[in-house]
Structures are given as C-alpha cells and as structure tokens.
Amino acid sequence: MDKNVFKTYLLLAVLGALFIGIGAIFGKGGAILGLILGLVFVGGSYWFSDKLAIKGARAVPVSEQEMPDYYRIVRELTQADGIPMPQLYISPDAQPNAFATGRSPNHAAVAVTQGITKVLTWDELKGVLAHEISHVKNRDILIGSVAAAIALGITFVTRIALWGGMLGGDSEGGGNFLVVIAVSVLAYLAAMLIQMSLSRSREFEADRSGARLLHDGEPLARALEKIEASVRAIPMNVDPVQAQKYIINPLTGRKVQFANLFSTHPPTAERIARLRQREWAN
C-alpha cells in the first residue's frame, strides 16, 4: 500500500475515533451520535475533501476562453507527466499562491490566486504549476486534502465539547474549565498528528519533480522568491491547518495562533538553494 494512502486511512480512523470519544463523554447515546457523525465526516473527508478545499479558498472554475495560457501550460505539463487534465480554478485572493487538491490524479483540481497571475511571469507560473502537477502525480494531494477536511471535523468536535461543557458544568464552573483544558489538548494532539502525516519532504520532492518536468529549476526558484516576499506583505484569511495545501505557507511571517504548530513547509530559502544547486538533476 502507498504510504500516503496508509497515512490517509490512519487520519480518517483517528477522526472517527475522536468523534466517538467526544460523544462517549455524554454517555451511550452520545457515543452512538458520535459514531454516526464520525462515519459522516470520515466519508465526507474522503469523497468531498477536494470540494471543501476549493470552497475554503473561495475558488471558482475558470474556462479555457477566460485563461487560455493557464490551460495551455497545465495541458502541456499533464501530457508530459502522463496524467489526466485536472479541473482548473482561480481564487480572488490578492496574495500570490497556488495549490492542488483531490483524492487521485483522476479526481484532481489545481487552483491559483488572482495575485499570482499578476506577480509572476507565465514562465515562473509554469514552474509553480509543474510543482502542483507533481503533487498530483506523486499522490500527495489525497492526504493533504483529507487533512484540510479533518480540520473542519476537529473544529466541529471541539465546539460540541465546549457546548456540552457549558451545559453540563457545575455552578462554580469547574466542569467548564476541565472541558476547555480537554479541548485545548485535543487541538494540540490533532495538530501533531497532521504535522506527522504531512511530511515536509513532500515539498522538496514536488520541487524536484517539477524541475525535472521542465528540465529547469530556475522558473520555480524565481517564483518561490517572489511568492515568499509577497506573502509577508499581502495577508490571506485562511485557517492555519489549511495553509499546508499552498505552495508557500500563506501565513508566513504572521503571528497567528497555532500557525507554527500546523506548519508543514520547509524553509523557502532552502528550497530555492536546492533548485539552483540542480539537486533535481541528480
């Protein structure tokens, strides 16, 4: 079994167990409700993770008539890599960034922001898209998409726990305090689990694969330099756990709660150095 597929199944199993565990706090009926909700979220995380990622980015489909160069580049890359053409989207964010999502190369989507089309040249954007197509080819997108969906599940579960604690706490608030502590611990455990599952090495590998696809690492290196500078200057409203799906963490340089905890990106300077040292050619 592919290691990313195994990690995905593990994440889904833990998500289901989390729902059941939270429900069990409120008795047998709560455990049954947790089981039902767990099955719904596990199934939804697998089958609809790409749609959740696209919706979270507020991305919309773009036609070939609207962005012919976007389609031309992706078509060239996918044909060279021997994978199906993904669905193409664009989001309204001014920050230059991009991501790929989906559960397999046959069910994949690529999204770019409005900002990236204004900051990068088409040659540089081709480097970025080669990176994202490599994520699709390497099957990184399944676990990344599921992790983003799991973030919504964790948020939902913790709200249930807080709501239950507020209703069930004692008159002095001791019960509420314990529930808040428990929810905080769950959030950290969930972050650690996703951090372990989404290895930083996948970004280096997508950089290497993308450079090999183009037979040149310089377009992606220049693109990473420009994106890194822009994400520090142009904010993006994104949940920290969903930041992992972008080519560069959109929260870079910002003080956001849990942002570092959920970080799955290696240092951009190191990525650029590896590209320019032609490590991808070895």
N, C-alpha and C positions, 0 to 999 in steps of 0.2 A: 504493500500500500504506500502511495506517495506520502511523504512526511507532512506536507501541508494539509492533505486530506485527513490524515490521522489527527493533527492538531485541531482541525476544524471540528471533527467529531467529538474530541475531548472538550472543546469550548462549549459545544451545544449540550453535552451531557452535564457539564458543570452548571450551565444556565438553568437546565431543567431541575437539577438538584437544589439550586438556590431558591427557585420558586416554591418547591415542596417544603424546604427547610423553613422559609419565612412563614408559609401557611401553617406549618405544624405548631408554630408558636401560639396560634389561636385555636388549637385543638384539632380533632379529627376532621371536622368539617372544613377547617382552614387548610389542612393538608390536601384534602380532595380538591378544593378550589385551586390550591397551588399547583397540583398535578395537571389540572385542566388548562390553567393559564400557561404552565410550563410547556405543555405539548403545543399550544397555540403559538407561543413565542419561538420555540425551537423550530417548528415547521416554517413559521414566517421568516425567521432569521436565515434559513437556508434558501427558501424559494423566492423571497422578496427582498433579500439584502441589497441587491443592486438598485432596486427601485427606491429603497429607503435612503441609500447613499446619494442617489441623484436628487431625490426630493429634499434631503438635508442641505444640499448645495444650491437649491433653488434653480437647478439647471433645466434647460428646455431643449427639445430636439432641434437640430439645425439641418436645413436641407442643403443639397449639393448646389442648388441655384444660389443660395444665400452665401455659402462659403466654399467655392469650388476648390481653392487651394488646400483647404483643410481636408476635404475628401480625397483630393489627388494624392497628397502626402501619405495619408493613412492607408489608402488603397495600395500604393507602391510598397509600403512597409509590410503590410499583411501578406501581400503576394510573395514578397521576398522571404518572409518568415514562414510561409506555408500555413497560415491560419485564416479563419473566416474574417470578413469585414465586420468590425463591431458597430454598434449604434453610436452615433456622434451627437454630443450635447455641448451647449455653451451655458455658462452661468453669468449672472450680471455683476459679479464681484469685480471691483477695480484692482484688487491685488492680483498680480500675475501668478498663476498657479495652474496645476492640472492634476488629474487622477484617472485611474482605470478602476472599474468595478465589474462585478458579475460572478457567476458561480463556475464558469468554464469558458474556454475560448469560443464555444458555440453560443454562449449566452453572455456576451461581454459588452461593455459600454466604455467609451472614453469621453471625458469632459474637460474642457478648457475654460478659463475665465475670460471675460471681456478684456481684463487687464493684460493678460499675457499676449493677446493679439496686438496690443499697442506698444508693448515694451520690447518684445523680441522681433528679430527679423524672421522671415519664413525659414531660412536655413537653420537658425537657432531653435525655432519651434519644431522643426523636423527632428532635431536632437532630442527634445523633450518627448515628442510623440514616439520616437524609437524606444525611449526608456519605458514609456507606458505600455507599448505593444509588447515589450519584453516581459513586463509583469504578467500580461495576459498569456504569453507563450509559456512562461515559467510556472503558471498556475498559482501565482501569489495572490491573485485577486479574490479567490474564494475565501481564504482565511481573513483577508483584510476586510472584505465586505461583511462577513459574518461578525467580525469583531465590532464593526461600526453598528450593526444591528443589535448586538449584545449590549452596547452602551445604552440603547433605549430601554432594553429589558432591565438593566441594573437600575436605571433611573426610576422606572415604574415600580420595581420591587421595593426600593428604599422609600418611596413615597407611601406605599402600602404599609410598610413597617412604621413609619412616622405617624401615619394616620391612626393605625391600630394602637400605637403607644399613647397618643393623645387621648384616645377614647378609654383606654384601659389603665392609665396611670393612676396612682393613688393621690390623695388630697394634697400631699406635700410635694408632689412632682417627682418622687423617686423613680417611679416606673418610666416616666418620660425621659429622665436623664439616662437611664440604662439603655433605652431604645436608641437614643441619639448616639451613644457610645457604640452600640452594636452596629448601627448603620454606617458610622464612620469606619469601623473596622472592615465591614463588608466592602466599602468603596475602595479601600486600600488593597484588600485581597484581590478584588476584581481587576484593579489596575495592574497589580503584579502579575496576575495570570495572563492578561492581554500582552503585557510587556514581554513576558517569556515566550509567548506564542508568536509574536510579530518580531522576528529577529531582525536586527539592523543589517545583517549580512545580505538580506534580500535586496536592499537598496544598492549596495555595491555590485551585486550580481546583475541587477537590471541596468545599471550604468555600463557594466562590461558588455552585456548582451546588446544593448542599444548601440554602443560604439562599434561593435563588430558588425552589426546590421548595416551601419553606414560606412564601415571601413574608415572611420574617422571619429575621434573623441572630442575634437575641438568645438564643434557646434554645441554639444551638450555642456561642455565646460563653460563656454561663454554664457550660455543660457542660465546655468546654475549661479554664476556670478551676479548676473542681472536680477534674477529672482530673489536671491539672498538679500541683496541691497534693498529691493522693493518691499519685501515682506516686513522689514524692520520699520519702514516708513508708512506703509499703507495697511491699515487694520482690516481684519476679516472677522466677522462674527461667526465663530464655529466652536462647537463643543470640543474640549480638549481631546477626548477619546476618538473623535472623528478626524482629528488633524493628521493621524497616521496615514490616511489614504492619499494625501497630496505629495507631490514630488519633493517639496520642501515644506517643513512644518510651518503652517500659516501663522502660528503664534510665536514664532522666533523673536526673541528679544522682548517679549511682553510678560508682565507679571500677571499670570492667570492661574487661579487655584487648580492644582493637580496637573498643570501643563507639563512640567518636567517629569512627573510620575508616569505619564502616558507617552512620553517621547520615545519614538522608535526610529528616529532618523540619526544617522551618523553625522559628524561634523561636515558641513558643506565644503570647507577648505580641503579636508582630506579627500573627499570625493573628486574635487577638481584636480588635486595633485595627482591622484591615481590615473585620471583620464589623460592628463598631459604627460605623464611618465609612460604612457602607452602600455600600461599594465594589461589592458584589454586585448592587446595583440599577442600576448604570450600564450 
